[in-house]
Each structure stands twice: as structure tokens, then as C-alpha cells.
Amino acid sequence: MSKFKKKKKGLPAISTASLPDIVFMLLFFFMVSTTMRETDLLIAKPTLPQATEVKKLEMKSLVSTIYVGKSKDKRIGGDKIQVNDKIIDVNDVPSFIFAERALRKEEEVKYMTTSIKADKEASVGTILDIKEQLRDINALKVSFSTTKGSDLKSNY
């Protein structure tokens, strides 16, 4: 008979010391990779025109977006203009820009860009009316959102 008993070998306990690290890594990953949708489209999702020379906008926080397209309701015809979460008239574009300027610091206002996301089937007249309203209030930095075209042939 021995003085010492042999211990039975079992499974070692699982260490939970690294569990908080794993949880915070997952939390950080989802915080970084998730994007928040700023506006819900009240118009049909615009099919953007294609372009060969495209450039990404810098400082997206200083971009005010105007959507132009057909209404989701097929009974309502004509182009609709959407800013933030509401449909507006062309004459309301200046008040939208002034409201956006009021949210910014005074030194940032000169760097603000107005982005027009217009459906490729949208009326040129509507877009020209928007540009005229922007010109009247001296909002001259205008960008048109497009998709990058692969092989666009010119018809010259």
C-alpha cells in the first residue's frame, strides 16, 4: 500500500481569462465594419449613370446629398427631389442648403459640396433647376454621383 494516492487524470478546466478580450475584439470589429444608413429613400433607388473619369469625394462629412428620381408610387409621375428624409420642391433647395450650412462650423462652409444623385432617366430640366437654385445661393461646389463605366464608347 502506498502513502500517496494517484490522482485521476481528467480534463483541465477551461481558462476564461481571455474571454473579455475576445468579446471586446468582436464588439470592436462590428462597430468598425457596420455602416449606418443616414436616409431612407422615398424615391425609387436611382440607377446612376456611368462615367469614365470618376473621383471619390473627400471629407464626406461635408457633403450634402440631393436625390433625384421617380417616385416609388407608380401613379405619381415626374421627377421627385429628396433631401434627408423628405420630398421637397425645387424652390426648397436653398433652405435645405442653408440648414446644412447652419450645422457646420463657419470655416467648414467653404469646403461643403452638394452631391446630386440623379437617376439616369431623370429629366435634365429638373437637374438644371436644382443647379440654378444652388448657383443663386453661391453653393458652387456640385458633384454628380456616377458609377464607373468599363468601356464607354464616344459617339463623336
C-alpha positions, 0 to 999 in steps of 0.5 A: 500500500502506498502513502500517496494516492494517484490522482485521476487524470481528467480534463483541465478546466477551461481558462476564461481569462481571455474571454473579455478580450475576445468579446471586446475584439468582436464588439470592436470589429462590428462597430468598425465594419457596420455602416449606418444608413443616414436616409431612407429613400422615398424615391425609387433607388436611382440607377446612376449613370456611368462615367469614365473619369470618376473621383471619390469625394473627400471629407464626406462629412461635408457633403450634402446629398440631393436625390433625384428620381421617380417616385416609388408610387407608380401613379405619381409621375415626374421627377421627385427631389429628396433631401434627408428624409423628405420630398421637397420642391425645387424652390426648397433647395436653398433652405435645405442648403442653408440648414446644412450650412447652419450645422457646420462650423463657419470655416467648414462652409467653404469646403461643403459640396452638394452631391446630386444623385440623379437617376439616369432617366431623370429629366435634365430640366429638373437637374438644371433647376436644382443647379440654378437654385444652388448657383443663386445661393453661391453653393458652387461646389456640385458633384454628380454621383456616377458609377464607373463605366468599363468601356464607354464608347464616344459617339463623336 
